[in-house]
Amino acid sequence: MRYRNNVKPNSFDRLPRETVGSFNRQSFDDVFSGRYEGFPFELYEADLREGTGKSTTAVFKGVIVAFETIVPFPGTLVAARRTNKVVGFLRGIFGGKMQELSSGVPELDAAYKFRTDNIEAARPLVTGRLAQALQWLGETRPNDPARVALNGSDGFLLLPQERNFFELPDSSTRLDYTKHVAPMIADMGAMLATAALVRKIGAKDEEAR
């Protein structure tokens, strides 16, 4: 595993901007990269904002997990939080190239906007494994929905979160493994396990095992 801090992650430029919407400020804190269950990943804290000076609005703040999918998606598929701002951004940038589709699950369709540039390939995922994964994530994270994006062989899991997941106490505090370190390991393990589930979207049953 490799650790970096305050640098732009290698995978960030491949994140479909439809997932978060328009922003003109970006900052990154802890950045981890390595392999988990045989697949490469990059896990990092990101703060994306729109605005000027001291007047900015948080577009996304939390953890992004980038990973390699089992089966590349032939295009781009995004499950983003449903907001009018994102809709306007998408129309302005993509000029209608991205099409919207529904999962058929009322609760999901109320919370998410599913958009893709390959609707035929996306439909069985949005009504199948992607819907199932988002329903499970909704049960574990009811307050702020996770977001998912597939872009070719790149997959992204976005977990909104205000707190700093990997912050150690002040240097004057004596570190305690059980209190300070073990929770970080548990948090990272849970995020990567979730990414491992999401990366199976689109894979055949035998491939997903």
Backbone hydrogen bonds, N-H to C=O, Kabsch-Sander energy under -0.5 kcal/mol:
donor,donor_aa,acceptor,acceptor_aa,energy
2,R,33,S,-3.3
4,R,31,V,-2.7
6,N,29,D,-2.1
12,F,9,P,-1.1
14,R,11,S,-1.6
15,L,12,F,-1.6
19,T,16,P,-2.0
20,V,17,R,-1.0
21,G,17,R,-2.9
24,N,49,R,-2.0
25,R,49,R,-2.0
27,S,47,D,-1.4
29,D,45,E,-1.7
31,V,4,R,-2.6
32,F,43,L,-3.5
33,S,2,R,-2.1
34,G,41,F,-1.8
36,Y,39,F,-2.6
39,F,36,Y,-2.0
41,F,34,G,-2.3
42,E,66,A,-2.3
43,L,32,F,-3.1
44,Y,64,I,-2.4
45,E,30,D,-1.9
46,A,62,G,-2.7
47,D,27,S,-2.5
48,L,60,F,-3.4
49,R,25,R,-2.6
50,E,57,T,-2.2
52,T,55,S,-1.3
55,S,52,T,-1.7
56,T,54,K,-1.2
57,T,50,E,-2.7
59,V,48,L,-2.8
60,F,48,L,-1.8
62,G,46,A,-2.1
63,V,159,L,-2.3
64,I,44,Y,-2.9
65,V,157,L,-2.9
66,A,42,E,-3.4
66,A,64,I,-0.6
67,F,155,G,-2.5
68,E,40,P,-1.1
69,T,153,S,-2.3
70,I,199,R,-1.6
73,F,152,G,-2.8
75,G,73,F,-2.6
77,L,150,L,-2.7
78,V,115,R,-2.7
79,A,148,V,-3.2
80,A,78,V,-0.6
80,A,113,K,-2.0
82,R,111,A,-2.3
83,T,81,R,-0.8
87,V,83,T,-1.5
88,G,84,N,-2.2
89,F,85,K,-2.1
90,L,86,V,-2.7
91,R,87,V,-2.3
92,G,88,G,-1.9
93,I,89,F,-2.3
94,F,90,L,-2.8
95,G,91,R,-1.1
97,K,94,F,-1.8
99,Q,116,T,-3.5
101,L,114,F,-1.8
109,D,105,V,-2.6
110,A,106,P,-1.7
111,A,107,E,-1.1
112,Y,108,L,-3.0
113,K,80,A,-2.8
114,F,101,L,-0.7
114,F,112,Y,-0.5
115,R,78,V,-2.2
115,R,113,K,-0.5
116,T,99,Q,-2.2
117,D,76,T,-1.5
122,A,118,N,-2.0
123,R,119,I,-2.2
125,L,122,A,-0.7
126,V,122,A,-2.8
127,T,123,R,-2.1
128,G,125,L,-0.8
130,L,125,L,-1.8
131,A,125,L,-1.0
132,Q,128,G,-2.1
133,A,129,R,-2.7
134,L,130,L,-2.5
135,Q,131,A,-2.2
136,W,132,Q,-2.1
137,L,133,A,-2.5
138,G,134,L,-2.3
139,E,135,Q,-1.3
140,T,136,W,-1.5
141,R,137,L,-2.5
147,R,158,L,-2.3
148,V,79,A,-1.6
149,A,156,F,-2.1
150,L,77,L,-3.0
151,N,154,D,-3.1
152,G,73,F,-0.7
152,G,75,G,-1.8
154,D,151,N,-2.0
155,G,67,F,-3.0
156,F,149,A,-2.5
157,L,65,V,-2.5
158,L,147,R,-3.0
159,L,63,V,-3.3
159,L,157,L,-0.5
161,Q,61,K,-2.8
165,F,163,R,-0.7
167,E,164,N,-0.9
168,L,166,F,-0.5
173,T,170,D,-2.5
180,H,176,D,-3.4
181,V,176,D,-0.8
181,V,177,Y,-1.1
182,A,177,Y,-3.1
184,M,181,V,-0.6
185,I,181,V,-1.9
186,A,182,A,-2.4
187,D,183,P,-2.5
188,M,184,M,-2.6
189,G,185,I,-2.5
190,A,186,A,-2.2
191,M,187,D,-2.2
192,L,188,M,-2.5
193,A,189,G,-2.2
194,T,190,A,-1.9
195,A,191,M,-2.3
196,A,192,L,-2.3
197,L,193,A,-1.4
198,V,194,T,-2.4
199,R,195,A,-2.5
200,K,197,L,-1.2
201,I,198,V,-1.9
203,A,200,K,-2.3
208,A,204,K,-2.3
209,R,205,D,-0.8
